[in-house]
Amino acid sequence: MKPNMKYKMIGCNDVPNMPWQDKPEDLGAIPVWRYTKNPIIGRNPIPGVARIFNSAVMPYKGKYIGVFRAEQTDGMPFVYLGRSKNGVDWEFDHERVPFVDEEGKEFMPRYAYDPRLVKVEDTYYIIWCQDFYGAAIGMAKTTDFKKFERVENPFLPFNRNAVLFPRKISGNYVMLSRPSDSGHTPFGDIFLSESPDLVYWGKHRHVMSKSEKWWESLKIGGGAAPIETSEGWLLFYHGVTGTCNGYVYSIGGAILDRDNPSKVLYRCSTFLITPEEWYEERGFVPNVCFPCATIHDAATGRIAIYYGAADSYVALAFTTLDDIIDYIKEHSIVRETDTEIGRK
């Protein structure tokens, strides 16, 4: 860690080869800046796939690996695997991830979208939204990115935007999710659930609701896996508002209590990123910035945010741990539903 860093990442590795661009001199008040070569993944990336977006990546054996929402040319989304040497230039498998059941038999979801990728101890978990008699959460595990074994679906329908914490808390796996309905949900809060074994889920707690702030006045949902820091769990999430021309998705930030993450310690009242660039404003679904992953380097405090843009592209943005925590704290507004334990 740099000697002059105010805050530190906990349980995180050094990633010296992570993608990075230095902060521009003309950056405004919000300490998050976009990669100048965005988007890093464009349209029609491989045969049979029209768009890749809303995807998750992480360091793996000195390089990078990721699970990608690949919208096929027939319109159906599935999860594809991708690999990269630098976290920017990606090569993709031409076949969807081959999920199997506990007996090793093929067990493919009808569709799968918005995957997250989280390592807990020695196992990598893929979490996605799928059909389970309605929109619900699917999960699989792997240790080698060759065999992908499905585990029990965590929740009943309807639910979306699930992401695991990268370590157990008080001996339990912990997951954020956003209960919803069967369509383009016009509501939604972030909840937390626990499991001792990835089979039985309970101890459901409310984390935070939409707010009166315009950019997140309709609904909110989980984003990248939380980053454990000396100040708490740093969470990049998405907030949605409604306009006369449809929904607008922005990226927000909050800090949750390390031991009881249903309690919100700080919650940024302003967005961190909102659609402004052409690849965010124009696409299959316009005006969308949707965070799904971060790469973060404990030694320097650098953070790279991977986000889906306009349901058409993958884009990158950058910040630093000190800058983003200070900004969230300075612009924090927390409400009773944020700070309470979330149990009624």
Secondary structure, DSSP 8 states (H G I E B T S, - for coil): --TT-SS-BSS----TT-------TT--SS--EE-TT--SB-SS-BTTEEEEEEEEEEEETTEEEEEEEEEETTS-EEEEEEEESSSSSEEE-SS---EE-TTS-B---S-EEEEEEEEETTEEEEEEEEESSSEEEEEEEESSSS-EEEE---S-SSEEEEEE-SS-BTTBEEEEEEE--SSS-S---EEEEEESSSS--EEEEEEE---SSGGGSSEEE--S--EEETTEEEEEEEEEEEETTEEEEEEEEEEE-SS-TTSEEEEBSS-SB-S-SHHHHSSSSSSBEEEEEEEEETTTTEEEEEEEETTTEEEEEEEEHHHHHHHHHHTB---HHHHS-S--
